[in-house]
């Protein structure tokens, strides 16, 4: 077996084609869009290159057949944030069922990172945002993956743990049908907030979408930034996020809570577009676009996907979380709502407050991913992701 760096156009195509061959008999795997995968490694498209570097490799057997792939990367913004040691990352791992092959790929990542003074690596993660390509699927193989979420073979877990990776945190995906009751505690919270006229909750109408980046920025940075390893969102990033979401946004899935007309909470969801992309075979060429338009027009997608939930600290513990969800429920369970299923973007087990909120919507864990960490010096104590206060 030999490892070669991905450099040529042919190498890049092999990087994309390997999973297609590996998962050809998998009923639940959905082929990612080629452009989405390649965009991670494009210096013009992935802004993480402004403060980081990455590379990727193919593993080939003695006959020249590709049997594995992997990428390694360093994001200087999070190398030391919340870590006891400089920590890089690895991801986009795919491999035949061979521990020897898997360990060669892991060794390649480790050596590359050590050459750049890293003392640990997380994986499988993304060279970029944590809401994409993050974590190894270890439960929920019977469900289709959501857009830009990892789906992998069960035997990958064995490879990671045998190599010495340890669970840094678990990522929990909660899901439920749209219909059905919520927990009584949530109703009680909603009733409490309704007594205060300074609070109001509504979805963001299409005519107001120009205000969406600013609203996200105001809530996100107060609710999430500077907590653990979560970086602050910039105005440019907020605009870019909305630009990416805009082609598929549904106004009835974009909910905000306000206090004296200032945004203090959001509950943002999108149509789960993998339910449409599974028909385009990884290609958004003219045929893929035609299929996308057709399935969008026919409204074949019945799943909504929660991407962001946030509440600024000074309004936590007052029932606002329950009120915004209850307002969404009233609308969603009325006639004419386009979706019958709902899943939420993963929540780390380091975030018990958010887990308690989601438990109140009577949504069980339907998928579990693991973000692993490998300390290069195994004599040092391993620490899990700290619990968020």
WOHUNOR-V369132 format. One record per pair of residues at least 12 apart in sequence whose C-alpha atoms are under 6 Angstrom apart, sorted by sequence separation. I is the first residue (numbers start at 0). J is the second residue. D is the distance in whole Angstrom. If there is no record, write none. Layout:
I,J,D ; I,J,D
This chain:
56,68,6 ; 254,266,5 ; 56,69,6 ; 254,267,6 ; 55,69,6 ; 73,87,5 ; 136,150,6 ; 253,267,5 ; 55,70,4 ; 132,147,6 ; 54,70,6 ; 72,88,5 ; 131,147,5 ; 132,148,5 ; 252,268,5 ; 54,71,6 ; 71,88,6 ; 131,148,6 ; 132,149,5 ; 53,71,6 ; 71,89,4 ; 53,72,4 ; 70,89,6 ; 52,72,6 ; 70,90,5 ; 52,73,5 ; 69,90,6 ; 70,91,6 ; 248,269,6 ; 51,73,5 ; 69,91,5 ; 51,74,4 ; 69,92,4 ; 51,75,6 ; 68,92,6 ; 50,75,6 ; 68,93,5 ; 212,237,5 ; 67,93,5 ; 212,238,5 ; 274,300,6 ; 67,94,4 ; 66,94,6 ; 66,95,6 ; 86,117,5 ; 271,302,6 ; 85,117,5 ; 86,118,6 ; 88,120,5 ; 90,122,6 ; 271,303,5 ; 85,118,5 ; 86,119,5 ; 87,120,5 ; 88,121,5 ; 89,122,5 ; 90,123,4 ; 270,303,5 ; 271,304,5 ; 84,118,6 ; 86,120,5 ; 88,122,6 ; 89,123,5 ; 90,124,5 ; 269,303,6 ; 270,304,6 ; 89,124,6 ; 269,304,5 ; 268,304,5 ; 302,338,5 ; 71,108,5 ; 268,305,4 ; 301,338,4 ; 304,341,6 ; 349,386,4 ; 350,387,5 ; 267,305,6 ; 268,306,5 ; 301,339,5 ; 302,340,5 ; 303,341,5 ; 304,342,5 ; 305,343,4 ; 306,344,5 ; 349,387,6 ; 267,306,6 ; 302,341,6 ; 304,343,5 ; 305,344,5 ; 267,307,5 ; 266,307,6 ; 266,308,5 ; 265,308,6 ; 265,309,5 ; 205,250,6 ; 218,263,6 ; 264,309,5 ; 204,250,5 ; 264,310,4 ; 203,250,6 ; 263,310,6 ; 263,311,6 ; 202,251,6 ; 5,55,6 ; 203,253,6 ; 4,55,6 ; 5,56,5 ; 202,253,5 ; 4,56,4 ; 202,254,4 ; 3,56,5 ; 201,254,6 ; 3,57,5 ; 201,255,6 ; 2,57,6 ; 200,255,6 ; 2,58,5 ; 200,256,5 ; 1,58,6 ; 199,256,6 ; 1,59,5 ; 199,257,5 ; 0,59,6 ; 198,257,6 ; 0,60,4 ; 198,258,5 ; 0,61,5 ; 197,258,5 ; 197,259,5 ; 47,127,6 ; 222,309,6 ; 222,310,5 ; 222,311,4 ; 221,311,5 ; 27,143,5 ; 146,273,5 ; 145,273,6 ; 188,318,4 ; 189,321,5 ; 188,321,5 ; 189,322,4 ; 185,321,5 ; 81,227,6 ; 81,228,6 ; 80,228,6 ; 177,339,5 ; 176,339,6 ; 177,340,5 ; 176,340,4 ; 176,341,6 ; 175,341,6 ; 174,341,6 ; 174,342,4 ; 173,342,6 ; 173,343,6 ; 172,343,6 ; 172,345,4 ; 171,345,5 ; 170,345,5 ; 171,346,5 ; 170,346,5 ; 170,347,5 ; 182,359,5 ; 169,347,6 ; 182,360,6 ; 169,348,5 ; 181,360,5 ; 181,361,6 ; 175,362,5 ; 174,362,5 ; 173,362,6 ; 173,363,5 ; 173,364,4 ; 174,365,6 ; 172,364,6 ; 173,365,6 ; 172,365,6 ; 172,366,5 ; 171,367,5 ; 170,367,6 ; 170,368,5 ; 169,368,6 ; 170,369,6 ; 169,369,5 ; 168,370,5 ; 167,370,6 ; 166,370,6 ; 167,371,5 ; 166,371,4 ; 167,372,6 ; 165,371,5 ; 164,371,6 ; 165,372,5 ; 164,372,5 ; 164,373,4 ; 167,383,5 ; 168,384,6 ; 167,384,6 ; 139,365,6 ; 139,366,4 ; 138,366,5 ; 138,367,5 ; 137,367,6 ; 137,368,6 ; 136,368,4 ; 135,368,5 ; 134,368,5 ; 135,369,5 ; 134,369,5 ; 134,370,5 ; 29,277,6 ; 33,281,5 ; 122,370,6 ; 32,281,4 ; 122,371,5 ; 31,281,6 ; 32,282,6 ; 121,371,5 ; 30,281,6 ; 121,372,4 ; 120,372,6 ; 120,373,5 ; 119,373,5 ; 119,374,4 ; 119,375,5 ; 118,375,6
